[in-house]
Amino acid sequence: MSNSSSLTQFLLLAFADRRELQLLHFWLFLAISLAALLANGLILSAVACDHHLHTPMGFFLLNLSLTDLGCICTTVPKAMHNSLWGTTTISYMGCAAQLFFFVFFMSAEFSLLTIMCYDRYVAICKPLHYGTLLGSRACAHMAAAAWATGFLNALLHTANTFSLPLCQGNALGQFFCEIPAILKLSCSHSGYLREISLLAVCGFLFLVCFVFIVFSYVQIFRAVLRIPSQQGRHKAFSTCLPHLAVVSLFLSTGIFSYLKPPSISSPSLDLVVAVLYSVMPPALNPLIYSLRNQEFKDALRKMKTTCF
């Protein structure tokens, strides 16, 4: 048995025992991280350089790209390092920092996804009020609220989780520092219940946001169905449905990972679910929200012409 005051490091879950599979995971995560860095870097550059993208949606996409980069850079590099060198350790302070930044960026990302859904709802269903409801000051306030919500959520969970006495060893059973994995090491029943209650409250708030997103998309789809042009309907549906799919994947796997009963938990299942909600949405967001957008394609084409 060990106590949290004497812990200096945690043991992360390896993706595989065989060296060949460890290297395969390294190259796979390297490809995902490089693709995410390139795509999000292009979005940041396009929004910053092209005045046609200085719109509310462009502003929110810029913020979303920052959270995507933060999510990828918080978990993937350490997993790549461990797979490449065959290690599984992370320091106590490194684990606390990783958990804080992961919760911070993921919370801010979901808040931004909700705001971006509201932006689409106003643009399609209330176009005459778009300039009033989504002026520059309103956009700045909403983005600041998203970042502040992420910071407060991360601070609260990190402080509460790492204040628990840990006496069940130091093996986390996950490839990064995740709250449920640390809670399994706790020997404080009251502290465990306190953190579970906080997670349940956050899960409920995320669910409320998801209901708002679904309601907004229902209203958007109803408005789209009234568009006389079949091409216009197809374009709207092809844009909105992937958004809803990514948000659904993000929320369902995240809630399942954090609130699933221990009886159905297994290392392989936990690993797959963690990758689905922590790595896949940040990697897919640039493709779905930006790089399929004609305005972004035009901006990238101008940047290419200017540079070359």
MIROKE-156437 format. One record per residue (C-alpha): residue number from 1; residue in three letters; x, y, z. Coordinates in Angstrom, 1 decimal. Each point is the difference from the previous one (the first is absolute). Example, Ala and Ser with C-alpha at 12.3 -4.5 7.8 and 13.67 -1.06 7.14 Angstrom:
// residues 2
NODE   num   residuo       xx       yy       zz
NODE     1       ALA     12.3     -4.5      7.8
NODE     2       SER      1.4      3.4     -0.7
//
This chain:
// residues 308
NODE   num   residuo       xx       yy       zz
NODE     1       MET      0.0      0.0      0.0
NODE     2       SER      1.2      3.5     -0.8
NODE     3       ASN     -1.2      3.4      1.1
NODE     4       SER     -0.5      3.0     -2.3
NODE     5       SER      2.6      2.0      2.0
NODE     6       SER      2.7     -2.5     -0.9
NODE     7       LEU     -1.0     -0.5     -3.6
NODE     8       THR      2.5      1.4     -2.5
NODE     9       GLN     -1.3     -1.5     -3.2
NODE    10       PHE     -2.8     -2.0     -1.6
NODE    11       LEU      0.0     -2.9     -2.3
NODE    12       LEU     -1.9      0.5     -3.2
NODE    13       LEU     -1.6     -2.7     -2.1
NODE    14       ALA      2.0     -1.2     -2.9
NODE    15       PHE     -1.8     -0.5     -3.3
NODE    16       ALA      1.7     -3.3     -0.6
NODE    17       ASP      2.6     -2.4      1.5
NODE    18       ARG      1.7     -0.9     -3.3
NODE    19       ARG      2.6      2.5     -1.2
NODE    20       GLU     -1.3     -0.1     -3.6
NODE    21       LEU     -3.5      1.1      1.1
NODE    22       GLN      1.5      2.7      2.2
NODE    23       LEU      1.8      1.5     -3.0
NODE    24       LEU     -3.1     -0.3     -2.1
NODE    25       HIS     -1.9      2.0      2.6
NODE    26       PHE      2.8      2.6      0.0
NODE    27       TRP     -0.2      0.5     -3.7
NODE    28       LEU     -3.8      0.0      0.0
NODE    29       PHE     -0.1      2.7      2.7
NODE    30       LEU      2.8      1.9     -1.8
NODE    31       ALA     -2.1      0.1     -3.2
NODE    32       ILE     -3.1      1.1      1.9
NODE    33       SER      1.8      2.7      1.9
NODE    34       LEU      1.8      1.4     -3.1
NODE    35       ALA     -3.2      0.0     -2.0
NODE    36       ALA     -1.8      1.9      2.9
NODE    37       LEU      2.9      2.4      0.3
NODE    38       LEU      0.1      0.7     -3.7
NODE    39       ALA     -3.8      0.4     -0.4
NODE    40       ASN     -0.5      2.2      3.1
NODE    41       GLY      3.1      2.0     -1.0
NODE    42       LEU     -1.5      0.7     -3.4
NODE    43       ILE     -3.3      1.0      1.6
NODE    44       LEU      1.7      2.5      2.4
NODE    45       SER      2.0      1.4     -2.9
NODE    46       ALA     -3.0      0.3     -2.3
NODE    47       VAL     -2.2      1.8      2.6
NODE    48       ALA      2.8      2.3      1.0
NODE    49       CYS      1.0      1.0     -3.5
NODE    50       ASP     -3.2      0.1     -2.0
NODE    51       HIS     -2.5      2.8      0.9
NODE    52       HIS     -2.8     -2.0     -1.6
NODE    53       LEU      0.3     -2.4      2.9
NODE    54       HIS     -0.2      2.8      2.7
NODE    55       THR     -3.6     -1.1      0.8
NODE    56       PRO     -1.5     -1.5      3.2
NODE    57       MET      0.3     -3.5     -1.4
NODE    58       GLY      3.7      0.6     -1.0
NODE    59       PHE      0.7      1.4      3.5
NODE    60       PHE     -1.6     -3.1      1.7
NODE    61       LEU      1.9     -2.3     -2.4
NODE    62       LEU      3.2      1.7      1.0
NODE    63       ASN     -0.7     -0.7      3.6
NODE    64       LEU     -1.1     -3.6     -0.7
NODE    65       SER      3.3     -0.6     -1.8
NODE    66       LEU      1.9      1.2      3.1
NODE    67       THR     -1.9     -2.4      2.1
NODE    68       ASP      0.6     -2.8     -2.5
NODE    69       LEU      3.7      0.6      0.1
NODE    70       GLY     -0.1      0.1      3.8
NODE    71       CYS     -1.8     -3.3      0.2
NODE    72       ILE      2.4     -1.7     -2.4
NODE    73       CYS      3.1      1.4      1.6
NODE    74       THR     -1.1     -0.9      3.5
NODE    75       THR     -0.4     -3.7     -0.4
NODE    76       VAL      1.5     -1.3     -3.2
NODE    77       PRO      3.7      1.1      0.4
NODE    78       LYS      0.4     -1.9      3.3
NODE    79       ALA     -1.7     -3.1     -1.5
NODE    80       MET      2.4      0.2     -3.0
NODE    81       HIS      3.0      0.3      2.3
NODE    82       ASN     -1.0     -3.0      2.0
NODE    83       SER     -0.7     -2.1     -3.1
NODE    84       LEU      3.3      1.0     -1.6
NODE    85       TRP      2.2     -0.6      3.0
NODE    86       GLY     -2.0     -2.9      1.6
NODE    87       THR     -0.7      1.9      3.2
NODE    88       THR     -3.3      0.5      2.0
NODE    89       THR      0.9      2.6      2.6
NODE    90       ILE     -1.2      3.6      0.6
NODE    91       SER      1.0      2.2      2.9
NODE    92       TYR     -2.6      0.9      2.7
NODE    93       MET      0.2      3.7     -1.0
NODE    94       GLY      0.0     -0.9     -3.7
NODE    95       CYS     -3.2     -2.0      0.6
NODE    96       ALA     -1.7      2.9      1.8
NODE    97       ALA      1.0      2.4     -2.8
NODE    98       GLN     -1.2     -2.4     -2.7
NODE    99       LEU     -3.4     -0.5      1.7
NODE   100       PHE     -0.4      3.7      0.5
NODE   101       PHE      0.7      1.0     -3.6
NODE   102       PHE     -2.0     -2.9     -1.4
NODE   103       VAL     -3.1      0.9      2.0
NODE   104       PHE      0.6      3.7     -0.8
NODE   105       PHE      0.2     -0.5     -3.8
NODE   106       MET     -2.7     -2.6     -0.3
NODE   107       SER     -2.5      2.1      2.1
NODE   108       ALA      0.8      3.1     -2.0
NODE   109       GLU     -0.4     -2.0     -3.2
NODE   110       PHE     -3.4     -1.2      0.8
NODE   111       SER     -1.1      3.5      1.0
NODE   112       LEU      1.2      1.3     -3.3
NODE   113       LEU     -1.7     -2.8     -1.9
NODE   114       THR     -3.3      1.1      1.7
NODE   115       ILE      0.6      3.7     -0.8
NODE   116       MET      0.8     -0.9     -3.7
NODE   117       CYS     -3.3     -1.9     -0.2
NODE   118       TYR     -1.7      3.1      1.3
NODE   119       ASP      1.8      2.0     -2.7
NODE   120       ARG     -1.4     -2.3     -2.7
NODE   121       TYR     -3.5      0.1      1.5
NODE   122       VAL     -0.1      3.8      0.0
NODE   123       ALA      1.6      0.2     -3.5
NODE   124       ILE     -2.6     -2.4     -1.5
NODE   125       CYS     -3.1      0.5      2.1
NODE   126       LYS      0.3      3.7      1.0
NODE   127       PRO      2.2      1.6     -2.7
NODE   128       LEU     -1.5      3.5      0.5
NODE   129       HIS      1.2      0.0      3.7
NODE   130       TYR      3.4     -1.5     -0.7
NODE   131       GLY      1.9      3.3      0.2
NODE   132       THR     -1.7      0.9      3.2
NODE   133       LEU      0.3     -3.4      1.8
NODE   134       LEU      3.5     -0.7     -1.2
NODE   135       GLY      1.8      3.3      0.0
NODE   136       SER      3.7      0.2      0.7
NODE   137       ARG     -0.5      0.7      3.7
NODE   138       ALA     -2.5     -2.8      0.4
NODE   139       CYS      2.4     -2.4     -1.7
NODE   140       ALA      2.9      1.0      2.2
NODE   141       HIS     -2.1     -0.4      3.1
NODE   142       MET     -1.2     -3.5     -1.0
NODE   143       ALA      3.6     -1.1     -0.9
NODE   144       ALA      1.3      1.4      3.3
NODE   145       ALA     -2.8     -1.9      1.9
NODE   146       ALA      1.0     -3.2     -1.8
NODE   147       TRP      3.6      0.3      1.0
NODE   148       ALA     -0.9      1.1      3.6
NODE   149       THR     -2.4     -3.0      0.4
NODE   150       GLY      2.8     -2.3     -1.1
NODE   151       PHE      2.5      1.5      2.4
NODE   152       LEU     -2.4     -0.1      3.0
NODE   153       ASN     -1.1     -3.6     -0.8
NODE   154       ALA      3.6     -1.1     -0.4
NODE   155       LEU      1.1      1.7      3.2
NODE   156       LEU     -2.8     -1.4      2.0
NODE   157       HIS      0.5     -3.6     -1.2
NODE   158       THR      3.7      0.0      0.2
NODE   159       ALA      0.1      1.5      3.6
NODE   160       ASN     -2.7     -2.5      1.2
NODE   161       THR      1.5     -3.0     -1.7
NODE   162       PHE      3.6      0.5      1.2
NODE   163       SER     -1.1      0.9      3.5
NODE   164       LEU     -1.3     -3.6      0.4
NODE   165       PRO      2.2     -2.5      1.9
NODE   166       LEU      1.3     -2.6     -2.4
NODE   167       CYS      0.8     -3.5      1.5
NODE   168       GLN     -0.8     -2.4     -2.8
NODE   169       GLY      3.4      0.1     -1.7
NODE   170       ASN      1.0      2.2     -2.9
NODE   171       ALA     -1.1     -1.9     -3.1
NODE   172       LEU     -2.6      2.2     -1.8
NODE   173       GLY     -1.4     -2.5     -2.5
NODE   174       GLN     -0.2      2.8     -2.7
NODE   175       PHE      2.4      1.4     -2.6
NODE   176       PHE     -0.3      3.5      1.5
NODE   177       CYS     -1.0      1.5      3.4
NODE   178       GLU     -3.7     -0.3      0.1
NODE   179       ILE     -2.3      0.8      3.0
NODE   180       PRO     -1.7     -3.5      0.2
NODE   181       ALA      3.4     -1.7     -0.2
NODE   182       ILE      1.3      2.0      3.0
NODE   183       LEU     -3.2     -0.4      1.9
NODE   184       LYS      0.5     -3.8     -0.1
NODE   185       LEU      3.2      0.6      2.1
NODE   186       SER     -1.8      1.9      2.7
NODE   187       CYS     -0.7     -1.4      3.5
NODE   188       SER     -2.3      2.9      1.1
NODE   189       HIS     -3.6     -1.0     -0.5
NODE   190       SER     -1.3      3.5      0.7
NODE   191       GLY      2.5      1.6     -2.3
NODE   192       TYR     -0.8     -2.5     -2.7
NODE   193       LEU     -3.7      0.7      0.3
NODE   194       ARG      0.7      3.8     -0.1
NODE   195       GLU      1.8     -0.2     -3.3
NODE   196       ILE     -2.5     -2.4     -1.5
NODE   197       SER     -2.7      2.5      1.0
NODE   198       LEU      1.9      2.8     -1.7
NODE   199       LEU      0.4     -2.2     -3.1
NODE   200       ALA     -3.7     -0.7      0.0
NODE   201       VAL     -0.8      3.7      0.2
NODE   202       CYS      2.4      0.7     -2.9
NODE   203       GLY     -1.5     -2.9     -2.0
NODE   204       PHE     -3.5      1.4      0.5
NODE   205       LEU      1.1      3.5     -1.1
NODE   206       PHE      1.7     -1.5     -3.1
NODE   207       LEU     -3.2     -1.9     -0.7
NODE   208       VAL     -2.1      3.2      0.2
NODE   209       CYS      2.4      1.5     -2.5
NODE   210       PHE     -0.4     -3.0     -2.2
NODE   211       VAL     -3.8      0.3      0.2
NODE   212       PHE      0.3      3.6     -1.0
NODE   213       ILE      2.3     -1.0     -3.0
NODE   214       VAL     -2.5     -2.7     -1.1
NODE   215       PHE     -3.0      2.5      0.3
NODE   216       SER      1.9      2.6     -2.0
NODE   217       TYR      0.8     -2.5     -2.7
NODE   218       VAL     -3.6     -1.1     -0.2
NODE   219       GLN     -1.0      3.6     -0.5
NODE   220       ILE      2.8      0.4     -2.6
NODE   221       PHE     -1.1     -3.1     -1.9
NODE   222       ARG     -3.6      1.2      0.0
NODE   223       ALA      1.2      3.3     -1.5
NODE   224       VAL      2.2     -1.9     -2.5
NODE   225       LEU     -2.9     -2.1     -1.2
NODE   226       ARG     -1.7      3.1     -1.1
NODE   227       ILE      2.8      0.9     -2.3
NODE   228       PRO     -1.3     -0.5     -3.6
NODE   229       SER      3.4     -1.0     -1.4
NODE   230       GLN      0.9     -3.6      0.4
NODE   231       GLN      3.7      0.9     -0.2
NODE   232       GLY     -0.4      2.5      2.8
NODE   233       ARG     -1.7     -2.6      2.2
NODE   234       HIS      2.7     -2.5     -0.8
NODE   235       LYS      2.7      2.5      0.9
NODE   236       ALA     -1.6      0.9      3.3
NODE   237       PHE     -0.6     -3.6      1.0
NODE   238       SER      3.5     -1.0     -1.0
NODE   239       THR      1.4      2.8      2.3
NODE   240       CYS     -2.3     -0.5      3.0
NODE   241       LEU     -0.2     -3.8      0.3
NODE   242       PRO      3.8     -0.5      0.4
NODE   243       HIS      0.0      2.8      2.7
NODE   244       LEU     -2.7     -1.9      1.9
NODE   245       ALA      1.8     -3.3     -0.5
NODE   246       VAL      3.3      1.3      1.5
NODE   247       VAL     -1.8      1.7      3.0
NODE   248       SER     -1.9     -3.3      0.6
NODE   249       LEU      3.2     -2.0     -0.1
NODE   250       PHE      1.7      2.4      2.3
NODE   251       LEU     -2.7      0.2      2.6
NODE   252       SER     -1.1     -3.7      0.0
NODE   253       THR      3.5     -1.4      0.3
NODE   254       GLY      1.0      2.6      2.6
NODE   255       ILE     -3.0     -0.6      2.2
NODE   256       PHE      0.4     -3.8     -0.3
NODE   257       SER      3.6      0.2      0.9
NODE   258       TYR     -0.6      2.2      3.1
NODE   259       LEU     -3.3     -1.4      1.3
NODE   260       LYS      0.0     -3.7     -1.1
NODE   261       PRO     -0.5     -2.6      2.8
NODE   262       PRO      3.2     -1.8      1.1
NODE   263       SER     -1.6     -3.4     -0.9
NODE   264       ILE      0.4      0.6     -3.7
NODE   265       SER      3.4      1.6      0.1
NODE   266       SER      3.0     -1.7     -1.7
NODE   267       PRO      3.4      1.3     -1.1
NODE   268       SER     -0.6     -0.5     -3.7
NODE   269       LEU     -3.5      1.5      0.1
NODE   270       ASP      1.3      3.0      2.1
NODE   271       LEU      2.8      0.5     -2.5
NODE   272       VAL     -2.3      0.0     -3.0
NODE   273       VAL     -2.5      2.3      1.5
NODE   274       ALA      2.7      2.4      1.2
NODE   275       VAL      1.5      0.2     -3.5
NODE   276       LEU     -3.5      0.6     -1.5
NODE   277       TYR     -0.7      3.0      2.2
NODE   278       SER      3.4      1.5      0.6
NODE   279       VAL      1.8     -0.4     -3.3
NODE   280       MET     -2.5     -0.5     -2.8
NODE   281       PRO     -2.2      3.1      0.4
NODE   282       PRO      2.9      2.5      0.1
NODE   283       ALA      1.5     -1.8     -3.0
NODE   284       LEU     -3.3      0.0     -2.0
NODE   285       ASN     -1.2      3.6      0.9
NODE   286       PRO      2.2      1.8     -2.5
NODE   287       LEU     -1.2     -2.2     -2.9
NODE   288       ILE     -3.7      0.2      0.9
NODE   289       TYR     -0.3      3.6      1.2
NODE   290       SER      2.5      1.8     -2.2
NODE   291       LEU      1.8     -1.8     -2.9
NODE   292       ARG     -3.3     -1.0     -1.6
NODE   293       ASN     -1.1      3.7      0.0
NODE   294       GLN      0.3      1.8     -3.3
NODE   295       GLU      1.0      3.3      1.6
NODE   296       PHE      2.9     -1.8      1.7
NODE   297       LYS      1.0     -1.7     -3.2
NODE   298       ASP      0.1      3.3     -1.8
NODE   299       ALA      2.1      1.5      2.9
NODE   300       LEU      2.5     -2.9     -0.1
NODE   301       ARG      0.2      0.4     -3.8
NODE   302       LYS      0.9      3.7      0.4
NODE   303       MET      2.6     -0.9      2.6
NODE   304       LYS      1.5     -2.6     -2.3
NODE   305       THR      0.1      2.6     -2.9
NODE   306       THR      1.6      2.6      2.3
NODE   307       CYS      2.6     -2.4      1.4
NODE   308       PHE      1.0     -1.7     -3.2
//
